[in-house]
């Protein structure tokens, strides 16, 4: 199974690197691709967590800068962490964010997504791609903004804001108080515990 | 009225215990009190509100739920347009009142949201946001009983929002009580997906919700374009 994932990834990466897509085009292309798969795939609609996770791993994860996300969430505590701790933190935080994203995406029910025109100069290295999701059952559209940075490997997302709420900075208080009370290792431990708990919940359900 | 009294009492309690600060977030000096209220609300939500909202969502098809949600949303548009004007957004005020007229007539009492289709999108305004746009700070974070996250400013705004609530104007205690209840269930049902995401995401649900709420309100006060906070850039260095 992992071999399969490796091959899919191997196929995908050269294509992604061959052309540097404009940030708004990138977000739109990936979202449309993911949405198309969500609509087709019956296992995903039935809530198969593994399939959702695979989809996100191959299509979404390569376009995120998780190190930067972790650094922003850690704020001033990032520097007090050793390089190893930073690596561990990033790994655990990534797992948590990916699972959160999976939960959000498996709730997907024919929402309509509109993209606002990108306001950026060609030389900009940081841009915000704005989109709006219209949900059924609710009259108010929800804004989803992607904060993106230009890297040698194309544009990467380093924050997602849903209705103005940053997925990353929302963790700042929790991270800060955890580090204050139990140190960086304490934070790594509680992130890991949260991730294990999420895995158990998943396998228990299916 | 009862609700208003409860709120007043809470303000009083808030001011009195204002000096008993705890170590955490500066915008949440009442954290111990708020945490207690938060876990009370959570218990009520687990036991009653969420199960009812789930049943509601399971029982009614999406199109009916959208209609119900639209009906209540339409009644809000009048007060929203007043707040637009109070915030100096006169044109948006006319547009939102236009939404109300259009949806009340062609949208059959607001069940259909034609206004959004013809380019008059729904706006989110309330008196708390109006106060914010006048430069009034949020004050301390406050978790209200049942109603959930708020701040002193937004709690005060909510008092006025409640007084101007059109559902409140409908005659007959039983009619407006059942309308209140339906609206509450409909609103909670719209948040079911969001709350399942929070369960997955949060290490400390209380702190997560607090931070998300404060960011959300700030974003609404600035109509989706808040200035970048200084703190955001801090330690963002590579």
HADDOCK unambig.tbl for C-alpha pairs under 7 A between the chains (distance, minus, plus):
assign (segid A and resid 71 and name CA) (segid B and resid 236 and name CA) 6.95 0.50 0.50
assign (segid A and resid 72 and name CA) (segid B and resid 236 and name CA) 5.99 0.50 0.50
assign (segid A and resid 75 and name CA) (segid B and resid 234 and name CA) 6.88 0.50 0.50
assign (segid A and resid 75 and name CA) (segid B and resid 235 and name CA) 5.40 0.50 0.50
assign (segid A and resid 76 and name CA) (segid B and resid 235 and name CA) 5.68 0.50 0.50
assign (segid A and resid 96 and name CA) (segid B and resid 201 and name CA) 6.69 0.50 0.50
assign (segid A and resid 100 and name CA) (segid B and resid 197 and name CA) 6.04 0.50 0.50
assign (segid A and resid 100 and name CA) (segid B and resid 200 and name CA) 5.66 0.50 0.50
assign (segid A and resid 100 and name CA) (segid B and resid 201 and name CA) 5.35 0.50 0.50
assign (segid A and resid 103 and name CA) (segid B and resid 197 and name CA) 5.96 0.50 0.50
assign (segid A and resid 104 and name CA) (segid B and resid 197 and name CA) 5.87 0.50 0.50
assign (segid A and resid 107 and name CA) (segid B and resid 193 and name CA) 6.39 0.50 0.50
assign (segid A and resid 136 and name CA) (segid B and resid 62 and name CA) 6.79 0.50 0.50
assign (segid A and resid 136 and name CA) (segid B and resid 66 and name CA) 6.57 0.50 0.50
assign (segid A and resid 137 and name CA) (segid B and resid 62 and name CA) 5.85 0.50 0.50
assign (segid A and resid 137 and name CA) (segid B and resid 65 and name CA) 5.47 0.50 0.50
assign (segid A and resid 137 and name CA) (segid B and resid 66 and name CA) 3.93 0.50 0.50
assign (segid A and resid 137 and name CA) (segid B and resid 69 and name CA) 6.66 0.50 0.50
assign (segid A and resid 137 and name CA) (segid B and resid 190 and name CA) 6.68 0.50 0.50
assign (segid A and resid 138 and name CA) (segid B and resid 66 and name CA) 5.91 0.50 0.50
assign (segid A and resid 138 and name CA) (segid B and resid 69 and name CA) 6.17 0.50 0.50
assign (segid A and resid 138 and name CA) (segid B and resid 190 and name CA) 6.41 0.50 0.50
assign (segid A and resid 139 and name CA) (segid B and resid 70 and name CA) 6.11 0.50 0.50
assign (segid A and resid 140 and name CA) (segid B and resid 122 and name CA) 6.04 0.50 0.50
assign (segid A and resid 163 and name CA) (segid B and resid 216 and name CA) 6.51 0.50 0.50
assign (segid A and resid 164 and name CA) (segid B and resid 215 and name CA) 6.50 0.50 0.50
assign (segid A and resid 164 and name CA) (segid B and resid 216 and name CA) 5.47 0.50 0.50
assign (segid A and resid 164 and name CA) (segid B and resid 219 and name CA) 5.31 0.50 0.50
assign (segid A and resid 164 and name CA) (segid B and resid 224 and name CA) 6.57 0.50 0.50
assign (segid A and resid 165 and name CA) (segid B and resid 212 and name CA) 5.59 0.50 0.50
assign (segid A and resid 165 and name CA) (segid B and resid 215 and name CA) 5.39 0.50 0.50
assign (segid A and resid 165 and name CA) (segid B and resid 216 and name CA) 5.47 0.50 0.50
assign (segid A and resid 170 and name CA) (segid B and resid 208 and name CA) 5.96 0.50 0.50
assign (segid A and resid 170 and name CA) (segid B and resid 211 and name CA) 5.38 0.50 0.50
assign (segid A and resid 170 and name CA) (segid B and resid 212 and name CA) 5.83 0.50 0.50
assign (segid A and resid 171 and name CA) (segid B and resid 208 and name CA) 6.50 0.50 0.50
assign (segid A and resid 173 and name CA) (segid B and resid 207 and name CA) 6.58 0.50 0.50
assign (segid A and resid 174 and name CA) (segid B and resid 204 and name CA) 6.39 0.50 0.50
assign (segid A and resid 174 and name CA) (segid B and resid 207 and name CA) 6.17 0.50 0.50
assign (segid A and resid 194 and name CA) (segid B and resid 203 and name CA) 6.80 0.50 0.50
